[in-house]
């Protein structure tokens, strides 16, 4: 019995000491770009749809519904992109600033998701029939912009190796 426990412990502990080897800067950049390209496209499509649907003849109720659709869709798209980046291979230890860059990108997408979700919740709570509805819409969108701007700064990722890898990826361009 003691031999069995010793063997099981050795096998378990040997697996715990291993780290995933990670991937190079180019492969990691490609995986991030693969996640971000559809995210940007979805945000653009949602924005275009809302802009097309909201016009001078649009009722406050219709405006509210379109903005809620935009914001909820943007939150969902941000979470999808965040989950894809999280599931992507991690940059190897040899990639300068790779771990920090990964956390920054994940933080940026989580912050975007949360900002859109919060604005969507705020928009959902507005009374479209109330006087000052459009002032409240402007305030909610202002809060979105403030929350979005307060998120992690991607410009803080200063690795030359990653910068070159991202510059070489067409999907991120």
GUNU-853341 format. One record per residue (C-alpha): residue in three letters; residue number from 1; x, y, z. Coordinates in steps of 0.1 Angstrom, whole numbers, plus 5000, padded with zeros to 4 digits. Layout:
<site aa="Ala" i="NUM" u="X" v="Y" w="Z"/>
...
***
This chain:
<site aa="Unk" i="1" u="5000" v="5000" w="5000"/>
<site aa="Unk" i="2" u="5028" v="5024" w="5009"/>
<site aa="Unk" i="3" u="5045" v="5017" w="4975"/>
<site aa="Unk" i="4" u="5012" v="5025" w="4957"/>
<site aa="Unk" i="5" u="5008" v="5058" w="4975"/>
<site aa="Unk" i="6" u="5044" v="5067" w="4968"/>
<site aa="Unk" i="7" u="5040" v="5060" w="4931"/>
<site aa="Unk" i="8" u="5006" v="5079" w="4929"/>
<site aa="Unk" i="9" u="5022" v="5109" w="4947"/>
<site aa="Unk" i="10" u="5052" v="5109" w="4924"/>
<site aa="Unk" i="11" u="5030" v="5108" w="4893"/>
<site aa="Unk" i="12" u="5007" v="5136" w="4906"/>
<site aa="Unk" i="13" u="5036" v="5158" w="4918"/>
<site aa="Unk" i="14" u="5055" v="5154" w="4886"/>
<site aa="Unk" i="15" u="5025" v="5167" w="4867"/>
<site aa="Unk" i="16" u="5023" v="5197" w="4890"/>
<site aa="Unk" i="17" u="5058" v="5208" w="4883"/>
<site aa="Unk" i="18" u="5053" v="5211" w="4846"/>
<site aa="Unk" i="19" u="5043" v="5244" w="4830"/>
<site aa="Unk" i="20" u="5027" v="5247" w="4796"/>
<site aa="Unk" i="21" u="5056" v="5256" w="4773"/>
<site aa="Unk" i="22" u="5036" v="5284" w="4757"/>
<site aa="Unk" i="23" u="5040" v="5298" w="4722"/>
<site aa="Unk" i="24" u="5061" v="5323" w="4704"/>
<site aa="Unk" i="25" u="5052" v="5359" w="4699"/>
<site aa="Unk" i="26" u="5039" v="5354" w="4664"/>
<site aa="Unk" i="27" u="5016" v="5325" w="4672"/>
<site aa="Unk" i="28" u="5002" v="5344" w="4702"/>
<site aa="Unk" i="29" u="4997" v="5375" w="4682"/>
<site aa="Unk" i="30" u="4979" v="5355" w="4656"/>
<site aa="Unk" i="31" u="4956" v="5339" w="4682"/>
<site aa="Unk" i="32" u="4948" v="5373" w="4697"/>
<site aa="Unk" i="33" u="4941" v="5388" w="4663"/>
<site aa="Unk" i="34" u="4918" v="5359" w="4655"/>
<site aa="Unk" i="35" u="4898" v="5367" w="4686"/>
<site aa="Unk" i="36" u="4898" v="5405" w="4681"/>
<site aa="Unk" i="37" u="4889" v="5406" w="4644"/>
<site aa="Unk" i="38" u="4853" v="5393" w="4648"/>
<site aa="Unk" i="39" u="4849" v="5414" w="4679"/>
<site aa="Unk" i="40" u="4856" v="5446" w="4661"/>
<site aa="Unk" i="41" u="4834" v="5435" w="4632"/>
<site aa="Unk" i="42" u="4805" v="5428" w="4655"/>
<site aa="Unk" i="43" u="4809" v="5461" w="4674"/>
<site aa="Unk" i="44" u="4810" v="5479" w="4640"/>
<site aa="Unk" i="45" u="4779" v="5460" w="4627"/>
<site aa="Unk" i="46" u="4760" v="5467" w="4659"/>
<site aa="Unk" i="47" u="4769" v="5504" w="4658"/>
<site aa="Unk" i="48" u="4760" v="5506" w="4621"/>
<site aa="Unk" i="49" u="4726" v="5489" w="4627"/>
<site aa="Unk" i="50" u="4718" v="5513" w="4656"/>
<site aa="Unk" i="51" u="4728" v="5543" w="4636"/>
<site aa="Unk" i="52" u="4707" v="5532" w="4607"/>
<site aa="Unk" i="53" u="4677" v="5525" w="4629"/>
<site aa="Unk" i="54" u="4677" v="5557" w="4649"/>
<site aa="Unk" i="55" u="4667" v="5588" w="4631"/>
<site aa="Unk" i="56" u="4644" v="5618" w="4634"/>
<site aa="Unk" i="57" u="4613" v="5597" w="4632"/>
<site aa="Unk" i="58" u="4624" v="5571" w="4658"/>
<site aa="Unk" i="59" u="4604" v="5571" w="4689"/>
<site aa="Unk" i="60" u="4621" v="5572" w="4723"/>
<site aa="Unk" i="61" u="4610" v="5535" w="4729"/>
<site aa="Unk" i="62" u="4625" v="5525" w="4696"/>
<site aa="Unk" i="63" u="4657" v="5544" w="4704"/>
<site aa="Unk" i="64" u="4660" v="5528" w="4738"/>
<site aa="Unk" i="65" u="4654" v="5493" w="4723"/>
<site aa="Unk" i="66" u="4681" v="5499" w="4696"/>
<site aa="Unk" i="67" u="4706" v="5512" w="4721"/>
<site aa="Unk" i="68" u="4700" v="5483" w="4745"/>
<site aa="Unk" i="69" u="4705" v="5458" w="4716"/>
<site aa="Unk" i="70" u="4737" v="5476" w="4707"/>
<site aa="Unk" i="71" u="4751" v="5477" w="4743"/>
<site aa="Unk" i="72" u="4741" v="5441" w="4752"/>
<site aa="Unk" i="73" u="4755" v="5428" w="4719"/>
<site aa="Unk" i="74" u="4787" v="5447" w="4724"/>
<site aa="Unk" i="75" u="4790" v="5432" w="4760"/>
<site aa="Unk" i="76" u="4784" v="5397" w="4746"/>
<site aa="Unk" i="77" u="4809" v="5402" w="4718"/>
<site aa="Unk" i="78" u="4835" v="5415" w="4743"/>
<site aa="Unk" i="79" u="4830" v="5384" w="4765"/>
<site aa="Unk" i="80" u="4834" v="5361" w="4735"/>
<site aa="Unk" i="81" u="4866" v="5378" w="4725"/>
<site aa="Unk" i="82" u="4879" v="5377" w="4761"/>
<site aa="Unk" i="83" u="4871" v="5340" w="4764"/>
<site aa="Unk" i="84" u="4889" v="5333" w="4731"/>
<site aa="Unk" i="85" u="4920" v="5351" w="4742"/>
<site aa="Unk" i="86" u="4919" v="5333" w="4775"/>
<site aa="Unk" i="87" u="4916" v="5300" w="4758"/>
<site aa="Unk" i="88" u="4944" v="5308" w="4734"/>
<site aa="Unk" i="89" u="4979" v="5294" w="4741"/>
<site aa="Unk" i="90" u="4999" v="5315" w="4765"/>
<site aa="Unk" i="91" u="5030" v="5333" w="4753"/>
<site aa="Unk" i="92" u="5061" v="5313" w="4763"/>
<site aa="Unk" i="93" u="5084" v="5326" w="4790"/>
<site aa="Unk" i="94" u="5109" v="5336" w="4763"/>
<site aa="Unk" i="95" u="5085" v="5362" w="4749"/>
<site aa="Unk" i="96" u="5094" v="5395" w="4765"/>
<site aa="Unk" i="97" u="5064" v="5409" w="4784"/>
<site aa="Unk" i="98" u="5042" v="5381" w="4771"/>
<site aa="Unk" i="99" u="5025" v="5372" w="4804"/>
<site aa="Unk" i="100" u="5019" v="5409" w="4812"/>
<site aa="Unk" i="101" u="5006" v="5415" w="4776"/>
<site aa="Unk" i="102" u="4982" v="5386" w="4779"/>
<site aa="Unk" i="103" u="4968" v="5399" w="4812"/>
<site aa="Unk" i="104" u="4965" v="5434" w="4798"/>
<site aa="Unk" i="105" u="4945" v="5422" w="4767"/>
<site aa="Unk" i="106" u="4923" v="5401" w="4790"/>
<site aa="Unk" i="107" u="4918" v="5430" w="4813"/>
<site aa="Unk" i="108" u="4910" v="5453" w="4784"/>
<site aa="Unk" i="109" u="4883" v="5430" w="4771"/>
<site aa="Unk" i="110" u="4868" v="5424" w="4805"/>
<site aa="Unk" i="111" u="4867" v="5461" w="4811"/>
<site aa="Unk" i="112" u="4850" v="5467" w="4777"/>
<site aa="Unk" i="113" u="4825" v="5439" w="4785"/>
<site aa="Unk" i="114" u="4817" v="5454" w="4819"/>
<site aa="Unk" i="115" u="4814" v="5490" w="4805"/>
<site aa="Unk" i="116" u="4790" v="5479" w="4778"/>
<site aa="Unk" i="117" u="4770" v="5457" w="4802"/>
<site aa="Unk" i="118" u="4767" v="5486" w="4827"/>
<site aa="Unk" i="119" u="4756" v="5510" w="4801"/>
<site aa="Unk" i="120" u="4731" v="5485" w="4788"/>
<site aa="Unk" i="121" u="4717" v="5480" w="4823"/>
<site aa="Unk" i="122" u="4715" v="5518" w="4827"/>
<site aa="Unk" i="123" u="4698" v="5522" w="4793"/>
<site aa="Unk" i="124" u="4673" v="5494" w="4801"/>
<site aa="Unk" i="125" u="4664" v="5512" w="4834"/>
<site aa="Unk" i="126" u="4655" v="5545" w="4816"/>
<site aa="Unk" i="127" u="4619" v="5555" w="4812"/>
<site aa="Unk" i="128" u="4616" v="5563" w="4775"/>
<site aa="Unk" i="129" u="4584" v="5583" w="4782"/>
<site aa="Unk" i="130" u="4601" v="5606" w="4807"/>
<site aa="Unk" i="131" u="4609" v="5642" w="4800"/>
<site aa="Unk" i="132" u="4647" v="5644" w="4797"/>
<site aa="Unk" i="133" u="4650" v="5609" w="4783"/>
<site aa="Unk" i="134" u="4676" v="5619" w="4757"/>
<site aa="Unk" i="135" u="4696" v="5637" w="4784"/>
<site aa="Unk" i="136" u="4696" v="5605" w="4804"/>
<site aa="Unk" i="137" u="4707" v="5586" w="4773"/>
<site aa="Unk" i="138" u="4736" v="5611" w="4768"/>
<site aa="Unk" i="139" u="4746" v="5607" w="4804"/>
<site aa="Unk" i="140" u="4746" v="5568" w="4802"/>
<site aa="Unk" i="141" u="4767" v="5570" w="4770"/>
<site aa="Unk" i="142" u="4790" v="5594" w="4787"/>
<site aa="Unk" i="143" u="4794" v="5570" w="4816"/>
<site aa="Unk" i="144" u="4802" v="5542" w="4790"/>
<site aa="Unk" i="145" u="4829" v="5564" w="4775"/>
<site aa="Unk" i="146" u="4844" v="5571" w="4809"/>
<site aa="Unk" i="147" u="4843" v="5535" w="4820"/>
<site aa="Unk" i="148" u="4858" v="5524" w="4787"/>
<site aa="Unk" i="149" u="4886" v="5549" w="4789"/>
<site aa="Unk" i="150" u="4894" v="5538" w="4825"/>
<site aa="Unk" i="151" u="4902" v="5503" w="4813"/>
<site aa="Unk" i="152" u="4936" v="5488" w="4809"/>
<site aa="Unk" i="153" u="4958" v="5507" w="4784"/>
<site aa="Unk" i="154" u="4969" v="5486" w="4756"/>
<site aa="Unk" i="155" u="4996" v="5511" w="4748"/>
<site aa="Unk" i="156" u="5013" v="5499" w="4780"/>
<site aa="Unk" i="157" u="5023" v="5467" w="4762"/>
<site aa="Unk" i="158" u="5057" v="5478" w="4751"/>
<site aa="Unk" i="159" u="5074" v="5446" w="4741"/>
<site aa="Unk" i="160" u="5093" v="5451" w="4708"/>
<site aa="Unk" i="161" u="5089" v="5414" w="4700"/>
<site aa="Unk" i="162" u="5052" v="5415" w="4705"/>
<site aa="Unk" i="163" u="5049" v="5448" w="4686"/>
<site aa="Unk" i="164" u="5066" v="5433" w="4656"/>
<site aa="Unk" i="165" u="5045" v="5402" w="4658"/>
<site aa="Unk" i="166" u="5013" v="5422" w="4659"/>
<site aa="Unk" i="167" u="5025" v="5444" w="4631"/>
<site aa="Unk" i="168" u="5030" v="5413" w="4610"/>
<site aa="Unk" i="169" u="4994" v="5401" w="4615"/>
<site aa="Unk" i="170" u="4970" v="5412" w="4589"/>
<site aa="Unk" i="171" u="4939" v="5404" w="4610"/>
<site aa="Unk" i="172" u="4950" v="5430" w="4635"/>
<site aa="Unk" i="173" u="4956" v="5457" w="4609"/>
***
